[in-house]
Amino acid sequence: MTTRPLLCTKCGDPVGVVEEVNCHIVWDEAVIDTTGVVRPAEQHMEFWKGDPHRVLAVCRNPVCRHHWTLRRAFEPTAPTPAPAAG
């Protein structure tokens, strides 16, 4: 499989991909201190990642930073390099 860089539609520089996901963090039991601030009772959390709901292409050029919703299919596995000829 041959590949080529995905380029920014605005400036032509390479872009990266960002997946927006729904997620939540569970802190378990909470306490409230004397100032009214709610805190976790113990310093422990569980992170639950959900499914991606949008994939963005983001220009890596710090001056441009153009971004758009990626309309092509996105596979989060890098391609396997081709074996060396010889």
C-alpha positions in Angstrom: 0.0 0.0 0.0 1.4 3.4 -0.9 0.7 6.4 1.2 1.1 10.1 0.9 0.8 12.9 3.5 -2.6 14.4 4.1 -2.2 18.2 3.4 -4.0 21.2 4.7 -6.5 22.6 2.2 -5.6 26.1 3.2 -1.8 26.3 3.4 -0.6 22.9 2.0 1.3 21.8 5.1 0.9 18.3 6.7 -2.1 17.8 9.0 -2.7 15.6 12.0 -5.9 13.8 13.0 -7.9 14.4 16.2 -10.8 12.2 17.4 -13.4 13.9 19.6 -14.8 11.3 22.0 -17.4 11.3 24.7 -15.9 10.1 28.0 -16.4 10.4 31.7 -14.3 10.1 34.8 -15.6 8.4 37.9 -14.2 9.8 41.3 -16.5 7.6 43.5 -17.5 9.0 46.9 -17.4 12.8 47.4 -17.0 15.0 50.4 -17.7 18.7 50.9 -15.3 20.8 52.9 -16.0 23.8 55.2 -15.6 26.3 52.3 -18.3 24.5 50.3 -15.9 22.9 47.8 -16.8 19.3 46.7 -13.8 17.0 46.5 -13.2 13.2 46.0 -13.1 11.4 49.3 -10.0 9.5 48.1 -7.5 10.4 45.4 -8.7 7.7 42.9 -10.4 7.9 39.6 -11.5 5.7 36.7 -11.5 6.9 33.2 -14.1 5.6 30.8 -13.6 6.4 27.1 -16.5 6.3 24.8 -16.7 6.0 21.0 -15.4 8.8 18.7 -18.2 11.0 17.5 -16.2 13.3 15.2 -12.8 13.0 13.4 -11.0 16.3 12.6 -8.0 17.1 10.4 -5.9 19.8 12.0 -3.1 21.7 10.3 0.2 21.3 12.1 1.5 24.7 10.9 1.3 27.0 14.1 0.4 30.0 11.9 -2.4 28.3 10.0 -4.0 25.8 12.5 -6.9 25.3 10.0 -9.1 22.4 10.9 -12.1 20.6 9.3 -14.2 17.5 9.8 -12.5 14.6 8.0 -15.0 13.2 5.5 -12.8 10.2 4.5 -12.7 7.0 6.5 -10.2 7.0 9.4 -8.4 3.8 10.5 -6.4 4.4 13.7 -3.7 1.8 12.7 -0.5 3.0 11.1 0.4 1.2 7.8 2.9 -1.6 7.9 6.2 -0.6 6.2 6.8 -2.5 3.0 9.6 -5.1 3.2 13.0 -4.0 1.8 13.6 -5.1 -1.8 16.5 -7.5 -2.4 
